[in-house]
Amino acid sequence: MKKKNVNIRRIVTKSGQVRYYANGKRLKDRLGKKKFVQQNPNLPLNQYTESEKRSAKALKRYNDAWKFNGREIQPIYIEVLRQLGVPLNKAKNKDVATIKDKDGKVMYSRWYSVLRAIAERAKTSKEFLRFIVEKGLPNYRGRDYETFKDNRVKNITDLSDLLDTEVFKNYTLVVTDEQGDEHRGRVKGLLAIRDFEINVGEDVMKLSTNSAFMNFDYSYTLNIKKREIYINLQKTNKYKELSDYLTRAYDPKESIDVSDLWENVSVEIMFS
């Protein structure tokens, strides 16, 4: 049932006190002032009290601002949505959550949907990524297209550098080791990756005496809402072993790429 609008009365006493009433009952000053200004947004400024003037200015700022489900959003996101071609002119009361597509379906039911749309375009368009990086969009400051488009880092040093960037400094690294144990946090996560590399290196040396060097390449997944970055070191095929790749003596000019043994890791092995 739709609520009826209740008329807010403002009374100024002889002593200069301002009181607000609804249905004959006095309201708390803060609530009364807010509701009075909302009901009378177009009064001349000289008809407001000083406190009401501040409330009226705040209300005007809110009404002029872009919102998502009633909550104000940073103007930078409107610039980005324009770049995405979102029909902002179809928004009701400047609320992005009210925009519908050509089939009449709401385009973004959750704020996460907006963030996901931005991330998907950034992975496929170098120009778009450059635009949001230059604009300083949160989570994209300092991003590089070549590493961002496929969520990869070349080694543990690159991963450490990635965690130092403006984008990821507030993210939690979550590493799942080969046994399925989870290591949360930068230090524990990097130690788990270091132990993984040591174990793989020792196994390779046992299997191939002329192995000389290894390159570890890591992929990762993101949970933007939770601000977490995930790397899974578990095997993708429990019936496959590293020995299945190292089946003979290799020429120094050769190298092999183990790219389908672990979930988020590929390893290039070179020989001497």
RAFEN-V841077 format. One record per run of one state. SS is the DSSP state (H for helix, E for strand, - for the rest). FROM is the first residue (numbers start at 1). LEN is the number of residues. If there is no record, write none. Layout:
[[SS & FROM & LEN] [SS & FROM & LEN]]
This chain:
[[- & 1 & 7] [E & 8 & 5] [- & 13 & 5] [E & 18 & 5] [- & 23 & 2] [E & 25 & 3] [- & 28 & 1] [H & 29 & 11] [- & 40 & 5] [H & 45 & 3] [- & 48 & 2] [H & 50 & 15] [- & 65 & 2] [E & 67 & 2] [- & 69 & 2] [E & 71 & 2] [- & 73 & 2] [H & 75 & 9] [- & 84 & 4] [H & 88 & 3] [- & 91 & 1] [E & 92 & 1] [- & 93 & 2] [E & 95 & 1] [H & 96 & 3] [- & 99 & 1] [E & 100 & 1] [- & 101 & 5] [E & 106 & 1] [- & 107 & 4] [H & 111 & 14] [- & 125 & 1] [H & 126 & 10] [- & 136 & 9] [H & 145 & 4] [- & 149 & 3] [E & 152 & 2] [- & 154 & 2] [H & 156 & 9] [- & 165 & 7] [E & 172 & 5] [- & 177 & 5] [E & 182 & 3] [- & 185 & 1] [H & 186 & 22] [- & 208 & 3] [E & 211 & 9] [- & 220 & 1] [E & 221 & 3] [- & 224 & 4] [E & 228 & 5] [- & 233 & 2] [E & 235 & 1] [- & 236 & 6] [H & 242 & 3] [- & 245 & 10] [E & 255 & 4] [- & 259 & 3] [E & 262 & 1] [- & 263 & 2] [E & 265 & 7] [- & 272 & 1]]
